[in-house]
Amino acid sequence: MKNKIEAVIKEVERSDKISAESKPLILEKLKEWKEEDNAIAEVAVRFENWWMEMEPIFAELGWV
């Protein structure tokens, strides 16, 4: 997973679609995640929690 995070870091560094103000903050967080073994689990939990909140809305729309 660290290799994937490194690839994202490189893409963020090259991107011209990310503002100059946001880029250092994004890179800092990505570099922190790369060094944390639990970072990926944390991201997965956040997405899972988000999905649990959003799933009923998507279901009402007939999207799930």
ABEGO torsion letter per residue (X at the ends): XAAAAAAAAAAAAABAABBAAAAAAAAAAAAAAAABAAAAAAAAAAAAAAAAAAAAAAAAAGAX
